[in-house]
Amino acid sequence: MSTAPSLAAKRPSTLRGGHLPKWAPWAIAAGSVALGIGVSAAAGLHSSVQWALIAAILHVLGTYVIAARVENRRQATDRVVTSLVWVAFLLAVVPLASLVWSTVQRGTKVLDVYFLTHSMGVIADSETGGGIYHAILGTLQQVGLATLIAAPVGVLTAIYLVEYGRGNLARAVTFFVDVMTGIPSIVAGLFILSLMLIFEMQPFGFAGSLALAILMMPVVVRSTEEMLKLVPNELREASLALGVPKWRTILKVVLPTSLGGITTGIMLSIARIAGETAPVLLLVFGSKFINANPFEGAQASLPLYIYQQYGSGEVTAYDRAWAASLTLIAFVMILNLVARGIARWKAPKTGR
């Protein structure tokens, strides 16, 4: 009589093993935080960054040890990788959340309707009062003019590279776009400043717009180019097969299909230039008074206002600088929300 069936029945199954409960990762994380705080206190470390790093290391090690003993090494490796992803996520989010919280906490001290609707005028940096209306107006005009220059040029350049670009000219354009992507903002400001010195021109808002447009164009080109490449070639071929000219295919098929991504790219490029200080400092020079004409006279802007107020060293100026920073963050956030709304509104309709 064979004993093979009985031996097979007694053999432990490798597919059935221990499994950690669902609350185990949270328990390991809580224990790691507690141990991290304890180790930091015992070692005399007072920085929250230090105990957070110790807790993260203990969390990863603890996850592997516990999972390897209860489950198996394969599951332990999987859990360790998951833990590393969460740790990386927290390392990226915590500084951002801390920045936003600090800005909101300190910026709301003087942020009110009066602050948004009045300029500094004759108010000294050491005095209370004053506002950022002149800086908001300057930022809107300078960024708006830069967008009117850079967005059409960037989109048309991307259309050329994707739809028509062949040969040495396209390679040269791509090369210079790559170079301009990494250009420091101060270099763009110095370039426009040299032209102003040649023509003996005084600081004015539009000069800052030109420098900001130089910084904005490569971002628009790159983002638009990637969006156009995502449009399926079948759509282009179907339109051309119906006898539609190529320019009309681009206008009626390609651009509407990628409009959401293009709009998002333009808004991100606006957010990139909205906080630039160096070119504005060189070309616009700054002013405490309201100047609604960007083509004549010095003009203020929010980044320059923040720089000047914080550099004054006065407590009241610090409060105004934080309030202006919060306003700038809100401005960028509103731009992103508008971009998402336009992208959803103009997105191609799917389904029946």
Buried (B, 14 or more C-beta within 10 A) or exposed (E): EEEEEEEEEEEEEEEEEEEBEEEBBEEBBEBBBEBBBEBBEEEEBEEEEBBBBBBBBBBBBBBBEBBBEBBBEEBBEEBBEEBBEBBEEEEEEEEEEEEEEEBBEBBEBBBEEEBEEBBBEEBBBEEEBBBBBBBBBBBBBBBEBBBEBBBEBBBEBBBBBBBEBEEEEBEEBBEEBEEBEEEEBBBBBBBBBEEBEEEEBEBBBBBBBBBBBBBBBBBBBBBBBBBBEEBEEEBBEEBBEEEBEEEEBBEEBBBEBBBBBBBBBBBBBBBBBBBBBBBBBBBBBBBBEBBEEBEEBBBBBBBBBBBBBBEBEBEBBBBBBBBBBBBBBBBBEEBBEEBBEBBEEBBEEEEE
